Amino acid sequence: LAARLGTGAERVVAVGDGANDIEMIRWAGRGVAMGDAPHGVRAAADHVTGDFGSGGAVQELERWFPAEIKAG
């Protein structure tokens, strides 16, 4: 998708919580693991956000896209 949009990995934020997400998290310019992800996923990430139940993915999106999130 990044190549199709003409952007590099350094401009991609990837959020994941499973072992199948590790490659994506490592590839992205900012790899984020959910707080309740297994240790290996958290270790691969640049940042660990809140867990699923506390809206961790939303927390990360609000960090990078605050105006868009609030505008709905």
Buried (B, 14 or more C-beta within 10 A) or exposed (E): EBEEEEEEBEEBBBBBBEEEBBEBBEEBBBBBBBBBBEEEBBEBBBBBBBBEEEEBBEBBBBBEEEEEEEEE
